[in-house]
Amino acid sequence: MTAAMFTWPACIAAWTGFLALALAMDRHHDQILGGRPRPVRRRVFTLAGWSLLMAAAAGAVLGWGWSIGLAALWGVLSLAGGALVLALSHAPRRLPRITLALIATIWLPLLFL
């Protein structure tokens, strides 16, 4: 398997992780889903967000190795975080659909085998 096969899933995991962390905050939860999150829901979003960011780190390191993987992880996190900030600014109500569309494309690197 090539390193590029791990990069796209790492980007999707980072996007989803950042979105989960945003949904744990009152303001973003209200923007995206409406209302404030309950304490249990906030904890679930926080735990899921950090877990997905760890999965993104694991994907980058598995694909590229420790030396390049950590640098690639910074790029993946920057790309996902920047795109999410833009999406939160312009279309916060569409984020669940955008995220589902991204998750549906997780298999795309398999086309390049």
N, C-alpha and C positions, 0 to 999 in steps of 0.2 A: 504494500500500500504506500501511496505517496503522502508527503506531508500536507499537500493541498486538500486531501480528503478529510483531514482533521480540522482544517481552518474554517470552513463554512459552518460545520456544526458548532465549533467554538464561538463563532460570531452569533449564531442563533441562541446559544446558551447564555452568552453575555447580554444580548438584547433582552431575553426573557428574564434573566436575573435582575437586571437594572429595572425592568418594568415591575417586577414583583417588589423590589425595594421601594419604588415610587408609590406603588399601591399601598404600602404600609404607612405612608404619610397622609395626614388628613387632607391637605390641599389637593394632592394629585388623585387621591381616591375619589374625592368629590368631583374633580374634573372628568375623570375617566368613567367611573361607575355611578357616581352620585352618592351623596351621604358620606358619613364618617365610618371608618371601619371599627368593628367591635374589637375588644382586646384580643380575643382568640384569633380572629381573622388577621389582625395586625401581626401577631406572633407567627402565624402560618406564612404570611407573605414575607416576613423578614427571614425566616428560616429557609424558605424556598429560594429567595433571592440570593442569599449567601451560598447555598448549596449549588445553585446554577452557576454562580461565578466561579466556584471551585471546580465545577465540571468543565467550564471553559478553560480554566488554567490547566486541568489535566489533559484536555484535548490538545492544547497548544504544545505542552511538553511531550506528550506521546507522539505527536506528529513531527515535531521539529527537533526534539532532544532538549536537554536543559539549557544549553548555551543560546541557541537561536529561539527556542520555544518561549523563554521569558521575554525576549524582545518582541517576538510575534504576539505574545499575549498583550503587551502594552498597546500594540497597534490594533488588535481585535477589540480591546476595551475602549480605546479612543473612538474607533469607528462606531461601535454599538452605542456608546454613551452619547456621542455627538448626534447620531441619527435619532436617538430617542428624545433628546432635548428639542430637536427641531420638530419632531412629531408631537411632542407635548405642547409646543407653542402654537402649532397650526391646526392640528386635528386630534385633540385628545380623545374625543368620543369614538374615533375610528381605530384606536390602538388595539383593542381586542381582536378586531378582524385582521388588521395588519399582522399581528403576532401569529394568528392562526395560519395566515398565508405563508409566513416565513417558516413556521414549523412544518408545513406541508412540503416545503422545498428542501428539507434536510437530506433527502436521498439524492439530490442532484450530483454530488461528487462521484457517485457510483457510475454515472454515465461516462466518466473519463478513465475507467479502468482499462 
